[in-house]
């Protein structure tokens, strides 16, 4: 694996205003094949290592978007977060069916400390609530997923989906306006053709930047059940959409037809014991995709083998640990998210209590397992009673696949370094939201004496859940959705 | 979590359940069978709640149904291994509620099928091709609804009678259904012995058998649906009128 050049070096390199410990090379200098590790960053963070158990790397608050009100409007609850391929754009979808896109500001040479901030670039209503009169059902306008398309020209394209309908949106900039038309006036009124005595060539004049979003395709009526995933193929021409029982393959240009590639609906619904929970295309092999199930299994399918991919090529399942068996074992094994690594060699799954990293070449068990909030294992009955046990947490990789991130309760989120096996718990809160303030690691006390600054399991707020997080494709910038607020954190700079 | 349009009259009940579930979590001394009973009750309550929502969550329903089946299987195995002198509560549960639980799960999953999958999957078929099938399927839904409602009531009914330490004691069965206008359901099709028998069960079985084949729109089944279209009109009038 070729080490990725540390792109972040361009952002914070060179300054050197903080003394670098003698003998340690700055992390942005070319190293022998060392992937980005949290520990490597310590050189820049002013000798890291200090503060709480083994946290060499330091995250800082950058921005928070959203209302401060205690009263949260249901429609404002963020339901998906996604960076685009370059990381310059950050899209969020909410329960009200709106999409808000933030754009990273260009680096300002005169203010090197102000790293590129994200500001609102475009806002539009993607989906509206619908009522299906035939089935007497209300179709929620909540945006379940947003996926960007790779940029091919000046415009940006993204797919957004609710429970039933996927839409392709084009976001384009307009900063010029044509003036001097022959057939119409400046205010648009048609000119009387008999009054026109001379022809003129319209000229382009600059205008205030306007960002327009327009729906280019609407992919509807292909899903009976609720869509939980969409994934753009590496061929950039097709994409898949998955609901509880079926996965469909679409061509981006064709809206009136989709090809059903997976169907797990039994002939007799009474025999239904398993549903599809997530699906994703392989980042490099356009014929390969995976889908996860409510039974904690992942199936890898090759579209070349047959038209209907009911037979998997690979089947990933970890044998159950009999000592931890409980009434809720199956429920907590249900996979809520599956993500391929950027390299395409690994995939990561999130179930209720853990994150697992799988090597695609090994089907019988994951290569790494990370406990997100094991202290909840003794609370499963209460969590089942209040339905929290069904919460669907997402997970994400960093650009170099060396670290993973996922959310938890009480507005906590967790980061794991795969190389050093270190982990850290941070909190997205208004209290720690001073500009460039370093985030303090949090700790949950599981029993016995509670130390200062620790929080006990029973004090956790289960209404403050972080389900959606995103990591910038190359830099150490993370976006964390906490109910109706979007937090952006960055690594410490010189 | 409870879905739309459901009046929250269960608040006292919910408080009880919350207390019980934290007792489950914190107490090490709770006997296994009691824990299992508690989980089973919670599962069935949830399934029952989901049935009253217009569009139940398929993912959750399947997970809960699997948990119920797992507990059922466990209890079945225990009963086959144990001697005759078993705790009377569990025994009566096994005898009375096993079939009812199965039928409750079956009816819920079948219900999800009719409710959600009115249109077949579109593979290489232009979208919007689903209209012709709808009128048939809609009337199927009505029939199935009536039958399922009775089935669900039975589950709770059998619990109340057989299990004297039922955690559902505080909950009056009628309260759950108070908000539902069952006037149009009170006409036909009832199987369970606890309810007043209505039209002969053979008619029910016949109609049940024709349900699966109705989707294929065979000519034989159309007459059944035609008679119900006038009822459908009547119901539509009520819905639109209100």
Interface residues (C-beta under 8 A of the other chain):
Chain A: X134 X135 X136 X137 X138 X220 X221 X222 X224 X225 X226 X244 X245 X246 X256 X257 X258 X259 X260 X263 X265 X269 X270 X272 X273 X274 X275 X277 X294 X327 X328 X330 X331 X334 X378 X379 X380 X381 X382 X384 X385 X386 X387 X390
Chain B: X1 X4 X17 X18 X21 X22 X24 X25 X35 X36 X38 X39 X42 X54 X55 X58 X59 X60 X62 X63 X64 X65 X66 X67 X69 X70 X71 X105 X106 X109 X110 X112 X113 X115 X116 X117 X118 X119 X121 X122 X123 X124 X125 X126 X127 X128 X130 X134 X138 X239
